[in-house]
Amino acid sequence: MKKHSKKHLEAIAKVDKSKRYLLDEAITLTKEVSYAKFDETVELVFRLGVDPRHADQMIRGALAMPGGTGKEIKVCVITSGDKIKAAEEAGADFVGSDDLVQKIQGGWMDFDRVIASPDMMGKLGRLGRILGPRGLMPNPKLGTVTPDVAKAVTEQKAGKVEYRTEKKGIIHVPIGKRSFEDTRIKDNFIAILSAIIKAKPTSAKGTYLKSLTICTTMGPGIRLDTQEVVSLVSK
């Protein structure tokens, strides 16, 4: 049985597990029960009434957070021609063509996102087994396969997050840092909640948003009042 620290137990004691908190109250409490010495990430955990085993119920997308995420993202761009210079000027950390493909094949993984221009996707096919399991394979639906690599780099650097349903309809999404102002966290919250609600599959039956929890990296989860938060995005 896992033994929790004294600080963790004190944090848990401040959260009423039977209560469903209003958003503003939950954001305040999330910061209050965050006890780590580093600037913890604030995260949302959605539990949706979908079955990701069915392709038409797999929810996946990407969103540029209005308030950013507070995380430094290392972007690798695989492209060719004049797009190489465009990606470099946009702030990409690594830019190349066949050389980067070979480097990744050799085990190099010092990056957080991979962006590719369409002309390079034939060569990236051989990286599927390496990038796929890590969720790093470029995808047109996520905006990471695009002829406008410069724009994609700018969006990733500004705080674009990717999300997808995991087992049992769970989605984890970072929405900022503990050090963020409450309004900045709230803006990100509303943006991602709106995107998830709009992505509801027509084939999904029953309750769609089953539960929604906010927490920090080390802190306890705080359950939200789903009716209240949904009303915020429907105004």
LORO-882825 format. One record per residue (C-alpha): z, y, x; residue number from 1; residue in one letter. Coordinates in steps of 0.2 Angstrom, whole numbers. Example, Ala and Ser with C-alpha at 12.3 -4.5 7.8 and 13.67 -1.06 7.14 Angstrom:
<nodes>
{Z->39	Y->-22	X->62	kolmar->1	miti->A} $
{Z->36	Y->-5	X->68	kolmar->2	miti->S} $
</nodes>
This chain:
<nodes>
{Z->0	Y->0	X->0	kolmar->1	miti->M} $
{Z->-5	Y->17	X->7	kolmar->2	miti->K} $
{Z->9	Y->28	X->11	kolmar->3	miti->K} $
{Z->7	Y->47	X->7	kolmar->4	miti->H} $
{Z->14	Y->61	X->17	kolmar->5	miti->S} $
{Z->28	Y->72	X->11	kolmar->6	miti->K} $
{Z->16	Y->87	X->9	kolmar->7	miti->K} $
{Z->4	Y->76	X->-1	kolmar->8	miti->H} $
{Z->18	Y->70	X->-13	kolmar->9	miti->L} $
{Z->24	Y->88	X->-15	kolmar->10	miti->E} $
{Z->6	Y->93	X->-20	kolmar->11	miti->A} $
{Z->4	Y->79	X->-32	kolmar->12	miti->I} $
{Z->21	Y->84	X->-41	kolmar->13	miti->A} $
{Z->14	Y->101	X->-45	kolmar->14	miti->K} $
{Z->0	Y->93	X->-55	kolmar->15	miti->V} $
{Z->2	Y->88	X->-73	kolmar->16	miti->D} $
{Z->-9	Y->72	X->-74	kolmar->17	miti->K} $
{Z->-8	Y->72	X->-93	kolmar->18	miti->S} $
{Z->-14	Y->90	X->-94	kolmar->19	miti->K} $
{Z->-32	Y->96	X->-95	kolmar->20	miti->R} $
{Z->-33	Y->113	X->-86	kolmar->21	miti->Y} $
{Z->-43	Y->128	X->-90	kolmar->22	miti->L} $
{Z->-55	Y->133	X->-76	kolmar->23	miti->L} $
{Z->-46	Y->149	X->-70	kolmar->24	miti->D} $
{Z->-29	Y->140	X->-70	kolmar->25	miti->E} $
{Z->-37	Y->125	X->-61	kolmar->26	miti->A} $
{Z->-45	Y->135	X->-47	kolmar->27	miti->I} $
{Z->-28	Y->144	X->-43	kolmar->28	miti->T} $
{Z->-18	Y->127	X->-43	kolmar->29	miti->L} $
{Z->-31	Y->119	X->-32	kolmar->30	miti->T} $
{Z->-28	Y->132	X->-19	kolmar->31	miti->K} $
{Z->-9	Y->131	X->-21	kolmar->32	miti->E} $
{Z->-8	Y->112	X->-19	kolmar->33	miti->V} $
{Z->-20	Y->113	X->-4	kolmar->34	miti->S} $
{Z->-9	Y->109	X->11	kolmar->35	miti->Y} $
{Z->-21	Y->105	X->26	kolmar->36	miti->A} $
{Z->-21	Y->117	X->41	kolmar->37	miti->K} $
{Z->-40	Y->118	X->41	kolmar->38	miti->F} $
{Z->-51	Y->127	X->28	kolmar->39	miti->D} $
{Z->-53	Y->113	X->15	kolmar->40	miti->E} $
{Z->-69	Y->110	X->5	kolmar->41	miti->T} $
{Z->-67	Y->113	X->-14	kolmar->42	miti->V} $
{Z->-76	Y->99	X->-23	kolmar->43	miti->E} $
{Z->-80	Y->94	X->-41	kolmar->44	miti->L} $
{Z->-81	Y->76	X->-46	kolmar->45	miti->V} $
{Z->-91	Y->73	X->-62	kolmar->46	miti->F} $
{Z->-89	Y->56	X->-72	kolmar->47	miti->R} $
{Z->-105	Y->55	X->-83	kolmar->48	miti->L} $
{Z->-109	Y->44	X->-97	kolmar->49	miti->G} $
{Z->-125	Y->37	X->-88	kolmar->50	miti->V} $
{Z->-130	Y->21	X->-80	kolmar->51	miti->D} $
{Z->-138	Y->25	X->-63	kolmar->52	miti->P} $
{Z->-145	Y->7	X->-63	kolmar->53	miti->R} $
{Z->-158	Y->13	X->-75	kolmar->54	miti->H} $
{Z->-171	Y->25	X->-66	kolmar->55	miti->A} $
{Z->-172	Y->36	X->-82	kolmar->56	miti->D} $
{Z->-153	Y->39	X->-81	kolmar->57	miti->Q} $
{Z->-152	Y->43	X->-62	kolmar->58	miti->M} $
{Z->-148	Y->61	X->-60	kolmar->59	miti->I} $
{Z->-153	Y->69	X->-44	kolmar->60	miti->R} $
{Z->-157	Y->87	X->-38	kolmar->61	miti->G} $
{Z->-153	Y->101	X->-27	kolmar->62	miti->A} $
{Z->-146	Y->118	X->-30	kolmar->63	miti->L} $
{Z->-144	Y->134	X->-20	kolmar->64	miti->A} $
{Z->-126	Y->139	X->-23	kolmar->65	miti->M} $
{Z->-125	Y->158	X->-28	kolmar->66	miti->P} $
{Z->-109	Y->160	X->-17	kolmar->67	miti->G} $
{Z->-114	Y->148	X->-3	kolmar->68	miti->G} $
{Z->-104	Y->133	X->3	kolmar->69	miti->T} $
{Z->-96	Y->140	X->18	kolmar->70	miti->G} $
{Z->-102	Y->126	X->28	kolmar->71	miti->K} $
{Z->-114	Y->127	X->44	kolmar->72	miti->E} $
{Z->-129	Y->116	X->41	kolmar->73	miti->I} $
{Z->-140	Y->110	X->55	kolmar->74	miti->K} $
{Z->-158	Y->109	X->49	kolmar->75	miti->V} $
{Z->-171	Y->98	X->57	kolmar->76	miti->C} $
{Z->-189	Y->102	X->52	kolmar->77	miti->V} $
{Z->-203	Y->90	X->55	kolmar->78	miti->I} $
{Z->-220	Y->99	X->53	kolmar->79	miti->T} $
{Z->-235	Y->104	X->63	kolmar->80	miti->S} $
{Z->-247	Y->119	X->67	kolmar->81	miti->G} $
{Z->-241	Y->137	X->63	kolmar->82	miti->D} $
{Z->-227	Y->130	X->52	kolmar->83	miti->K} $
{Z->-217	Y->126	X->68	kolmar->84	miti->I} $
{Z->-216	Y->144	X->72	kolmar->85	miti->K} $
{Z->-212	Y->149	X->54	kolmar->86	miti->A} $
{Z->-198	Y->136	X->53	kolmar->87	miti->A} $
{Z->-191	Y->142	X->70	kolmar->88	miti->E} $
{Z->-191	Y->160	X->64	kolmar->89	miti->E} $
{Z->-182	Y->155	X->48	kolmar->90	miti->A} $
{Z->-167	Y->148	X->58	kolmar->91	miti->G} $
{Z->-171	Y->130	X->59	kolmar->92	miti->A} $
{Z->-160	Y->121	X->72	kolmar->93	miti->D} $
{Z->-173	Y->109	X->77	kolmar->94	miti->F} $
{Z->-191	Y->109	X->75	kolmar->95	miti->V} $
{Z->-205	Y->98	X->80	kolmar->96	miti->G} $
{Z->-218	Y->85	X->75	kolmar->97	miti->S} $
{Z->-220	Y->67	X->83	kolmar->98	miti->D} $
{Z->-208	Y->71	X->96	kolmar->99	miti->D} $
{Z->-194	Y->72	X->83	kolmar->100	miti->L} $
{Z->-199	Y->57	X->74	kolmar->101	miti->V} $
{Z->-198	Y->47	X->90	kolmar->102	miti->Q} $
{Z->-181	Y->55	X->94	kolmar->103	miti->K} $
{Z->-174	Y->50	X->77	kolmar->104	miti->I} $
{Z->-181	Y->32	X->79	kolmar->105	miti->Q} $
{Z->-171	Y->31	X->95	kolmar->106	miti->G} $
{Z->-155	Y->35	X->86	kolmar->107	miti->G} $
{Z->-153	Y->54	X->87	kolmar->108	miti->W} $
{Z->-145	Y->60	X->71	kolmar->109	miti->M} $
{Z->-137	Y->77	X->76	kolmar->110	miti->D} $
{Z->-142	Y->86	X->60	kolmar->111	miti->F} $
{Z->-137	Y->88	X->42	kolmar->112	miti->D} $
{Z->-154	Y->90	X->33	kolmar->113	miti->R} $
{Z->-172	Y->85	X->36	kolmar->114	miti->V} $
{Z->-186	Y->96	X->30	kolmar->115	miti->I} $
{Z->-204	Y->90	X->31	kolmar->116	miti->A} $
{Z->-221	Y->97	X->27	kolmar->117	miti->S} $
{Z->-232	Y->86	X->16	kolmar->118	miti->P} $
{Z->-244	Y->82	X->31	kolmar->119	miti->D} $
{Z->-230	Y->73	X->40	kolmar->120	miti->M} $
{Z->-224	Y->62	X->27	kolmar->121	miti->M} $
{Z->-236	Y->48	X->33	kolmar->122	miti->G} $
{Z->-227	Y->48	X->49	kolmar->123	miti->K} $
{Z->-209	Y->49	X->41	kolmar->124	miti->L} $
{Z->-212	Y->33	X->32	kolmar->125	miti->G} $
{Z->-206	Y->23	X->47	kolmar->126	miti->R} $
{Z->-189	Y->33	X->46	kolmar->127	miti->L} $
{Z->-185	Y->27	X->29	kolmar->128	miti->G} $
{Z->-173	Y->14	X->35	kolmar->129	miti->R} $
{Z->-164	Y->26	X->45	kolmar->130	miti->I} $
{Z->-163	Y->42	X->35	kolmar->131	miti->L} $
{Z->-163	Y->34	X->17	kolmar->132	miti->G} $
{Z->-146	Y->26	X->18	kolmar->133	miti->P} $
{Z->-139	Y->42	X->24	kolmar->134	miti->R} $
{Z->-147	Y->52	X->10	kolmar->135	miti->G} $
{Z->-157	Y->62	X->23	kolmar->136	miti->L} $
{Z->-175	Y->56	X->18	kolmar->137	miti->M} $
{Z->-185	Y->72	X->13	kolmar->138	miti->P} $
{Z->-190	Y->72	X->-5	kolmar->139	miti->N} $
{Z->-201	Y->83	X->-15	kolmar->140	miti->P} $
{Z->-189	Y->83	X->-30	kolmar->141	miti->K} $
{Z->-175	Y->91	X->-18	kolmar->142	miti->L} $
{Z->-187	Y->104	X->-11	kolmar->143	miti->G} $
{Z->-186	Y->96	X->7	kolmar->144	miti->T} $
{Z->-204	Y->91	X->7	kolmar->145	miti->V} $
{Z->-214	Y->107	X->5	kolmar->146	miti->T} $
{Z->-228	Y->117	X->13	kolmar->147	miti->P} $
{Z->-216	Y->132	X->13	kolmar->148	miti->D} $
{Z->-204	Y->125	X->26	kolmar->149	miti->V} $
{Z->-198	Y->143	X->30	kolmar->150	miti->A} $
{Z->-192	Y->145	X->13	kolmar->151	miti->K} $
{Z->-184	Y->128	X->12	kolmar->152	miti->A} $
{Z->-174	Y->132	X->29	kolmar->153	miti->V} $
{Z->-168	Y->148	X->22	kolmar->154	miti->T} $
{Z->-162	Y->140	X->6	kolmar->155	miti->E} $
{Z->-153	Y->126	X->16	kolmar->156	miti->Q} $
{Z->-145	Y->138	X->27	kolmar->157	miti->K} $
{Z->-139	Y->149	X->12	kolmar->158	miti->A} $
{Z->-130	Y->135	X->4	kolmar->159	miti->G} $
{Z->-141	Y->123	X->-5	kolmar->160	miti->K} $
{Z->-132	Y->107	X->-10	kolmar->161	miti->V} $
{Z->-139	Y->90	X->-15	kolmar->162	miti->E} $
{Z->-132	Y->79	X->-29	kolmar->163	miti->Y} $
{Z->-135	Y->62	X->-36	kolmar->164	miti->R} $
{Z->-126	Y->49	X->-47	kolmar->165	miti->T} $
{Z->-117	Y->36	X->-38	kolmar->166	miti->E} $
{Z->-109	Y->20	X->-46	kolmar->167	miti->K} $
{Z->-102	Y->22	X->-63	kolmar->168	miti->K} $
{Z->-110	Y->39	X->-66	kolmar->169	miti->G} $
{Z->-100	Y->48	X->-53	kolmar->170	miti->I} $
{Z->-106	Y->64	X->-44	kolmar->171	miti->I} $
{Z->-97	Y->73	X->-30	kolmar->172	miti->H} $
{Z->-102	Y->91	X->-26	kolmar->173	miti->V} $
{Z->-95	Y->103	X->-14	kolmar->174	miti->P} $
{Z->-93	Y->121	X->-22	kolmar->175	miti->I} $
{Z->-85	Y->131	X->-8	kolmar->176	miti->G} $
{Z->-70	Y->133	X->3	kolmar->177	miti->K} $
{Z->-52	Y->136	X->0	kolmar->178	miti->R} $
{Z->-53	Y->153	X->8	kolmar->179	miti->S} $
{Z->-66	Y->158	X->-5	kolmar->180	miti->F} $
{Z->-62	Y->171	X->-18	kolmar->181	miti->E} $
{Z->-59	Y->163	X->-35	kolmar->182	miti->D} $
{Z->-74	Y->172	X->-42	kolmar->183	miti->T} $
{Z->-85	Y->165	X->-29	kolmar->184	miti->R} $
{Z->-79	Y->147	X->-32	kolmar->185	miti->I} $
{Z->-81	Y->150	X->-51	kolmar->186	miti->K} $
{Z->-99	Y->156	X->-49	kolmar->187	miti->D} $
{Z->-103	Y->141	X->-39	kolmar->188	miti->N} $
{Z->-94	Y->130	X->-52	kolmar->189	miti->F} $
{Z->-104	Y->137	X->-67	kolmar->190	miti->I} $
{Z->-121	Y->136	X->-57	kolmar->191	miti->A} $
{Z->-118	Y->117	X->-54	kolmar->192	miti->I} $
{Z->-111	Y->113	X->-71	kolmar->193	miti->L} $
{Z->-126	Y->121	X->-79	kolmar->194	miti->S} $
{Z->-138	Y->111	X->-68	kolmar->195	miti->A} $
{Z->-129	Y->95	X->-72	kolmar->196	miti->I} $
{Z->-129	Y->98	X->-91	kolmar->197	miti->I} $
{Z->-147	Y->103	X->-91	kolmar->198	miti->K} $
{Z->-151	Y->86	X->-82	kolmar->199	miti->A} $
{Z->-144	Y->75	X->-96	kolmar->200	miti->K} $
{Z->-156	Y->61	X->-99	kolmar->201	miti->P} $
{Z->-163	Y->59	X->-116	kolmar->202	miti->T} $
{Z->-158	Y->40	X->-115	kolmar->203	miti->S} $
{Z->-140	Y->44	X->-112	kolmar->204	miti->A} $
{Z->-129	Y->39	X->-127	kolmar->205	miti->K} $
{Z->-112	Y->44	X->-132	kolmar->206	miti->G} $
{Z->-101	Y->57	X->-122	kolmar->207	miti->T} $
{Z->-111	Y->64	X->-108	kolmar->208	miti->Y} $
{Z->-98	Y->73	X->-98	kolmar->209	miti->L} $
{Z->-83	Y->61	X->-98	kolmar->210	miti->K} $
{Z->-72	Y->70	X->-86	kolmar->211	miti->S} $
{Z->-72	Y->83	X->-73	kolmar->212	miti->L} $
{Z->-60	Y->85	X->-59	kolmar->213	miti->T} $
{Z->-58	Y->99	X->-45	kolmar->214	miti->I} $
{Z->-49	Y->96	X->-29	kolmar->215	miti->C} $
{Z->-49	Y->100	X->-10	kolmar->216	miti->T} $
{Z->-53	Y->88	X->4	kolmar->217	miti->T} $
{Z->-34	Y->83	X->5	kolmar->218	miti->M} $
{Z->-27	Y->89	X->-11	kolmar->219	miti->G} $
{Z->-24	Y->80	X->-27	kolmar->220	miti->P} $
{Z->-37	Y->80	X->-41	kolmar->221	miti->G} $
{Z->-35	Y->92	X->-56	kolmar->222	miti->I} $
{Z->-43	Y->87	X->-72	kolmar->223	miti->R} $
{Z->-52	Y->101	X->-81	kolmar->224	miti->L} $
{Z->-53	Y->104	X->-100	kolmar->225	miti->D} $
{Z->-72	Y->99	X->-102	kolmar->226	miti->T} $
{Z->-74	Y->108	X->-119	kolmar->227	miti->Q} $
{Z->-68	Y->124	X->-111	kolmar->228	miti->E} $
{Z->-79	Y->123	X->-96	kolmar->229	miti->V} $
{Z->-94	Y->118	X->-106	kolmar->230	miti->V} $
{Z->-92	Y->133	X->-117	kolmar->231	miti->S} $
{Z->-93	Y->144	X->-101	kolmar->232	miti->L} $
{Z->-111	Y->139	X->-98	kolmar->233	miti->V} $
{Z->-116	Y->140	X->-116	kolmar->234	miti->S} $
{Z->-112	Y->158	X->-118	kolmar->235	miti->K} $
</nodes>
